[in-house]
Amino acid sequence: MNTTEEVRFGIRLPVYGKFPVANPFDLIRKLTTIADQGGVASVWVVDHFYMPDASIEAAGGVPGKNAPLEAWTTLTAAASWTKSLRLGTEVTPMTRWHPSILAKVISTLDVLSKGRVILGAGAGWFSPEFKAFGLPWYRIDHRFERMYESIEVIKKLWTDDVASYDGKYYKLRKAQLLPKPIQKPHPPIWFGGRSDRILRSVVKYGSGWIPANNTSPVEYEAQSNRLKEIASESKRDVSEITFSGPFLTQIDRNHSKVRRSIREYSLKASGGKEAGGWNTAFGRSLTYGMWGTPKECIKRMETYIGLGVQHFILDLLPPTTSLNSLELLCEEIIPHFRHK
């Protein structure tokens, strides 16, 4: 972890929920263009077909109606509207794709964006979206085994002139993936999660770590220390790994107004049993999210910067508050850190 670099700010685009316009196109294009011009370093999207009902409701939407936009298609649109923003998924469930197809999709986007893609990778956690679309849902051990093989296949396709691979789940026979990605040796891979298996994946395959949203300072310190420990055991240079911090974000100059909004979001997002860890994390938005006036958000961010966060991923939900939050981020928060 390179602590000499300045902190970077990314945003996660609101791709589900109630939009302030009939079609999300206008809002998403406006957010990405403002971010591109306002000092934001990256844009991210969730990669899900379905979300827990509580997530949709917290974002102001109606379950069964306001499902997420497809991730890689959305990032392709964002690439066409921007010049410098990095483009990432938070995160792609690797077992939902055949790795050869995903490698081609990402390689193409890296070419069209002139080398700006980040693959956010995970093993998958929300079984309903797999089962509903007729996709196999494997035991957790098998999901991780397939994720490891997927990463190996994708890396070979991105870097080898002619790729062969003989794995337990995936095989390549003198495959040629062209054009190659712009980024060399390949686009960065960041892993999302907090388990030891994910942290070991970061060390073995990745260049970035995305913990759970709204991780408390105590948990962040413990998990980042564990990642450093694994890196040391594996003789991996930890300065090669970017430590990110994803947080639900609502910013407003009116403290009372934004507190009411974030409290309502947290209560709705906490969800029921079917929501699982996702909604446990977002239900903690009031406690650990990046919310408040710009000065209050700066203070919250400084706590995590002190713990090693290098790249914030600020989740702009619900869609109806996203534009105001982004404008204040670009006008007041990013300049504060640039001028320190």
C-alpha positions as semicolon CSV with decimal commas, in nm:
position;residue;x (nm);y (nm);z (nm)
1;M;0,000;0,000;0,000
2;N;0,159;0,321;-0,116
3;T;0,071;0,586;0,143
4;T;0,254;0,861;-0,046
5;E;-0,011;0,879;-0,316
6;E;-0,298;1,122;-0,277
7;V;-0,638;0,978;-0,200
8;R;-0,863;0,919;-0,500
9;F;-1,238;0,941;-0,523
10;G;-1,466;0,715;-0,723
11;I;-1,843;0,709;-0,745
12;R;-2,081;0,420;-0,788
13;L;-2,350;0,513;-1,033
14;P;-2,714;0,462;-0,929
15;V;-2,834;0,200;-1,176
16;Y;-3,149;0,090;-0,994
17;G;-3,429;0,246;-0,793
18;K;-3,647;0,549;-0,859
19;F;-3,494;0,797;-1,102
20;P;-3,590;1,166;-1,109
21;V;-3,655;1,126;-1,483
22;A;-3,846;0,863;-1,680
23;N;-3,532;0,717;-1,838
24;P;-3,205;0,680;-1,640
25;F;-3,001;0,780;-1,945
26;D;-3,005;1,154;-1,875
27;L;-2,909;1,127;-1,507
28;I;-2,634;0,871;-1,561
29;R;-2,483;1,070;-1,847
30;K;-2,493;1,388;-1,638
31;L;-2,332;1,218;-1,339
32;T;-2,051;1,069;-1,544
33;T;-1,973;1,391;-1,729
34;I;-1,970;1,596;-1,406
35;A;-1,746;1,336;-1,244
36;D;-1,510;1,331;-1,540
37;Q;-1,468;1,708;-1,524
38;G;-1,476;1,740;-1,145
39;G;-1,173;1,546;-1,029
40;V;-1,337;1,208;-0,975
41;A;-1,102;0,923;-1,062
42;S;-1,341;0,633;-1,130
43;V;-1,700;0,524;-1,185
44;W;-1,835;0,189;-1,072
45;V;-2,156;-0,007;-1,116
46;V;-2,304;-0,308;-0,941
47;D;-2,315;-0,621;-1,156
48;H;-2,648;-0,783;-1,075
49;F;-2,961;-0,884;-1,264
50;Y;-3,168;-0,884;-0,945
51;M;-3,129;-0,705;-0,612
52;P;-3,292;-0,783;-0,278
53;D;-3,631;-0,614;-0,252
54;A;-3,509;-0,403;0,039
55;S;-3,230;-0,260;-0,177
56;I;-3,473;-0,157;-0,449
57;E;-3,712;-0,002;-0,195
58;A;-3,431;0,187;-0,018
59;A;-3,337;0,337;-0,355
60;G;-3,695;0,458;-0,396
61;G;-3,792;0,187;-0,642
62;V;-4,052;-0,086;-0,670
63;P;-3,938;-0,450;-0,644
64;G;-4,000;-0,632;-0,970
65;K;-3,990;-0,307;-1,163
66;N;-3,674;-0,106;-1,094
67;A;-3,402;-0,368;-1,135
68;P;-3,040;-0,276;-1,216
69;L;-2,914;-0,187;-1,560
70;E;-2,660;-0,435;-1,700
71;A;-2,314;-0,346;-1,574
72;W;-2,077;-0,377;-1,869
73;T;-2,323;-0,214;-2,109
74;T;-2,360;0,079;-1,870
75;L;-1,982;0,115;-1,842
76;T;-1,953;0,116;-2,221
77;A;-2,196;0,408;-2,234
78;A;-2,000;0,584;-1,958
79;A;-1,678;0,534;-2,154
80;S;-1,829;0,711;-2,455
81;W;-1,920;1,018;-2,247
82;T;-1,589;1,056;-2,063
83;K;-1,216;1,094;-2,120
84;S;-1,032;1,006;-1,801
85;L;-1,256;0,815;-1,559
86;R;-1,157;0,459;-1,476
87;L;-1,448;0,217;-1,530
88;G;-1,511;-0,070;-1,290
89;T;-1,764;-0,322;-1,163
90;E;-1,836;-0,358;-0,792
91;V;-1,826;-0,651;-0,842
92;T;-1,881;-0,904;-1,123
93;P;-1,984;-1,251;-0,998
94;M;-1,736;-1,457;-1,198
95;T;-1,944;-1,774;-1,193
96;R;-2,222;-1,601;-1,390
97;W;-1,998;-1,567;-1,695
98;H;-1,794;-1,802;-1,905
99;P;-1,446;-1,649;-1,864
100;S;-1,371;-1,648;-2,237
101;I;-1,675;-1,432;-2,309
102;L;-1,603;-1,196;-2,020
103;A;-1,240;-1,164;-2,129
104;K;-1,356;-1,056;-2,476
105;V;-1,611;-0,807;-2,339
106;I;-1,356;-0,641;-2,110
107;S;-1,079;-0,641;-2,369
108;T;-1,309;-0,465;-2,614
109;L;-1,413;-0,206;-2,359
110;D;-1,050;-0,145;-2,265
111;V;-0,974;-0,074;-2,631
112;L;-1,277;0,152;-2,680
113;S;-1,206;0,343;-2,356
114;K;-0,835;0,376;-2,437
115;G;-0,727;0,168;-2,139
116;R;-0,954;0,263;-1,850
117;V;-1,116;-0,063;-1,733
118;I;-1,096;-0,227;-1,389
119;L;-1,241;-0,575;-1,341
120;G;-1,403;-0,595;-0,999
121;A;-1,431;-0,967;-0,926
122;G;-1,620;-1,179;-0,676
123;A;-1,749;-1,531;-0,630
124;G;-2,118;-1,436;-0,626
125;W;-2,349;-1,418;-0,325
126;F;-2,710;-1,353;-0,435
127;S;-2,849;-1,691;-0,535
128;P;-3,198;-1,572;-0,653
129;E;-3,055;-1,399;-0,960
130;F;-2,876;-1,718;-1,064
131;K;-3,171;-1,949;-1,007
132;A;-3,427;-1,720;-1,170
133;F;-3,231;-1,702;-1,495
134;G;-3,153;-2,073;-1,508
135;L;-2,788;-2,031;-1,411
136;P;-2,625;-2,290;-1,186
137;W;-2,571;-2,193;-0,823
138;Y;-2,275;-2,381;-0,678
139;R;-2,163;-2,445;-0,323
140;I;-1,931;-2,177;-0,195
141;D;-1,617;-2,392;-0,233
142;H;-1,704;-2,456;-0,596
143;R;-1,781;-2,089;-0,658
144;F;-1,435;-1,993;-0,540
145;E;-1,268;-2,271;-0,739
146;R;-1,446;-2,151;-1,051
147;M;-1,357;-1,790;-0,974
148;Y;-0,987;-1,879;-0,946
149;E;-0,995;-2,065;-1,277
150;S;-1,189;-1,783;-1,442
151;I;-0,925;-1,531;-1,344
152;E;-0,648;-1,757;-1,473
153;V;-0,828;-1,812;-1,804
154;I;-0,896;-1,440;-1,849
155;K;-0,536;-1,346;-1,773
156;K;-0,406;-1,600;-2,025
157;L;-0,642;-1,476;-2,294
158;W;-0,538;-1,117;-2,227
159;T;-0,164;-1,182;-2,228
160;D;-0,082;-1,494;-2,435
161;D;-0,065;-1,476;-2,813
162;V;-0,212;-1,826;-2,821
163;A;-0,374;-1,946;-2,498
164;S;-0,424;-2,303;-2,379
165;Y;-0,559;-2,400;-2,040
166;D;-0,659;-2,733;-1,890
167;G;-0,853;-2,670;-1,574
168;K;-1,112;-2,860;-1,377
169;Y;-1,394;-2,636;-1,502
170;Y;-1,260;-2,444;-1,802
171;K;-1,042;-2,535;-2,099
172;L;-0,878;-2,344;-2,381
173;R;-0,734;-2,495;-2,696
174;K;-0,498;-2,258;-2,879
175;A;-0,738;-1,969;-2,831
176;Q;-0,649;-1,628;-2,972
177;L;-0,823;-1,329;-2,816
178;L;-0,784;-1,017;-3,027
179;P;-0,761;-0,729;-2,994
180;K;-0,567;-0,740;-2,668
181;P;-0,647;-0,490;-2,393
182;I;-0,470;-0,156;-2,407
183;Q;-0,346;-0,184;-2,048
184;K;-0,034;-0,391;-1,996
185;P;0,019;-0,654;-1,885
186;H;-0,362;-0,649;-1,851
187;P;-0,646;-0,446;-1,694
188;P;-0,626;-0,435;-1,313
189;I;-0,833;-0,683;-1,114
190;W;-0,981;-0,578;-0,781
191;F;-1,156;-0,832;-0,557
192;G;-1,462;-0,752;-0,349
193;G;-1,521;-0,902;-0,006
194;R;-1,376;-0,954;0,338
195;S;-1,323;-1,328;0,380
196;D;-0,979;-1,483;0,396
197;R;-1,046;-1,645;0,058
198;I;-1,106;-1,306;-0,098
199;L;-0,804;-1,150;0,070
200;R;-0,586;-1,436;-0,055
201;S;-0,729;-1,381;-0,404
202;V;-0,626;-1,016;-0,386
203;V;-0,272;-1,115;-0,297
204;K;-0,243;-1,392;-0,557
205;Y;-0,425;-1,237;-0,853
206;G;-0,526;-0,880;-0,783
207;S;-0,413;-0,522;-0,763
208;G;-0,698;-0,383;-0,554
209;W;-0,924;-0,469;-0,261
210;I;-1,289;-0,363;-0,219
211;P;-1,421;-0,446;0,131
212;A;-1,789;-0,455;0,223
213;N;-1,978;-0,129;0,202
214;N;-1,992;0,081;0,518
215;T;-1,721;-0,114;0,697
216;S;-1,658;0,026;1,044
217;P;-1,317;0,174;1,128
218;V;-1,240;-0,113;1,365
219;E;-1,331;-0,373;1,103
220;Y;-1,145;-0,191;0,828
221;E;-0,827;-0,180;1,031
222;A;-0,852;-0,549;1,119
223;Q;-0,925;-0,660;0,763
224;S;-0,657;-0,443;0,606
225;N;-0,404;-0,571;0,859
226;R;-0,502;-0,926;0,770
227;L;-0,453;-0,848;0,401
228;K;-0,107;-0,710;0,475
229;E;-0,028;-1,021;0,678
230;I;-0,127;-1,250;0,392
231;A;0,076;-1,039;0,150
232;S;0,380;-1,066;0,375
233;E;0,341;-1,444;0,405
234;S;0,320;-1,468;0,025
235;K;0,608;-1,224;-0,029
236;R;0,375;-0,995;-0,225
237;D;0,464;-0,627;-0,226
238;V;0,162;-0,469;-0,056
239;S;0,238;-0,134;-0,224
240;E;0,114;-0,295;-0,547
241;I;-0,237;-0,328;-0,397
242;T;-0,488;-0,041;-0,384
243;F;-0,693;-0,031;-0,063
244;S;-1,038;0,106;-0,139
245;G;-1,329;0,207;0,080
246;P;-1,688;0,179;-0,047
247;F;-1,954;0,378;0,138
248;L;-2,316;0,477;0,087
249;T;-2,292;0,852;0,030
250;Q;-2,538;1,138;0,071
251;I;-2,405;1,495;0,094
252;D;-2,609;1,807;0,159
253;R;-2,544;2,147;0,315
254;N;-2,849;2,092;0,536
255;H;-2,751;1,848;0,812
256;S;-3,105;1,779;0,931
257;K;-3,228;1,710;0,580
258;V;-2,953;1,465;0,494
259;R;-2,983;1,290;0,832
260;R;-3,352;1,225;0,768
261;S;-3,271;1,093;0,421
262;I;-2,989;0,861;0,530
263;R;-3,192;0,734;0,824
264;E;-3,482;0,646;0,596
265;Y;-3,243;0,474;0,356
266;S;-3,078;0,272;0,634
267;L;-3,409;0,155;0,778
268;K;-3,536;0,038;0,439
269;A;-3,204;-0,114;0,333
270;S;-3,168;-0,331;0,643
271;G;-3,410;-0,576;0,479
272;G;-3,509;-0,923;0,590
273;K;-3,344;-1,262;0,600
274;E;-3,337;-1,296;0,222
275;A;-3,123;-0,984;0,196
276;G;-2,820;-1,137;0,362
277;G;-2,487;-0,961;0,406
278;W;-2,555;-0,702;0,137
279;N;-2,836;-0,540;0,331
280;T;-2,661;-0,580;0,663
281;A;-2,391;-0,356;0,516
282;F;-2,629;-0,099;0,370
283;G;-2,841;-0,098;0,683
284;R;-2,534;0,050;0,852
285;S;-2,532;0,356;0,627
286;L;-2,647;0,583;0,910
287;T;-2,365;0,464;1,134
288;Y;-2,075;0,431;0,893
289;G;-2,182;0,585;0,562
290;M;-2,035;0,903;0,416
291;W;-2,321;1,140;0,489
292;G;-2,370;1,491;0,618
293;T;-2,248;1,834;0,522
294;P;-1,927;1,853;0,318
295;K;-1,727;1,932;0,634
296;E;-1,881;1,635;0,816
297;C;-1,802;1,404;0,525
298;I;-1,444;1,529;0,513
299;K;-1,405;1,442;0,881
300;R;-1,547;1,092;0,825
301;M;-1,319;1,040;0,526
302;E;-1,012;1,151;0,718
303;T;-1,073;0,874;0,970
304;Y;-1,056;0,610;0,697
305;I;-0,765;0,775;0,519
306;G;-0,579;0,741;0,847
307;L;-0,654;0,368;0,834
308;G;-0,510;0,336;0,484
309;V;-0,799;0,399;0,241
310;Q;-0,648;0,515;-0,087
311;H;-0,950;0,509;-0,316
312;F;-1,303;0,585;-0,199
313;I;-1,596;0,435;-0,390
314;L;-1,891;0,656;-0,300
315;D;-2,227;0,494;-0,368
316;L;-2,468;0,767;-0,483
317;L;-2,800;0,620;-0,374
318;P;-3,085;0,679;-0,404
319;P;-3,082;0,825;-0,756
320;T;-3,283;1,127;-0,641
321;T;-3,001;1,253;-0,413
322;S;-2,711;1,153;-0,637
323;L;-2,665;1,473;-0,837
324;N;-2,655;1,703;-0,534
325;S;-2,410;1,471;-0,356
326;L;-2,179;1,456;-0,658
327;E;-2,180;1,833;-0,710
328;L;-2,078;1,893;-0,347
329;L;-1,815;1,620;-0,369
330;C;-1,659;1,789;-0,672
331;E;-1,701;2,148;-0,552
332;E;-1,593;2,116;-0,188
333;I;-1,461;1,778;-0,082
334;I;-1,218;1,684;-0,358
335;P;-1,063;2,035;-0,364
336;H;-1,015;2,016;0,013
337;F;-0,798;1,707;-0,019
338;R;-0,614;1,836;-0,326
339;H;-0,511;2,155;-0,145
340;K;-0,394;1,996;0,181
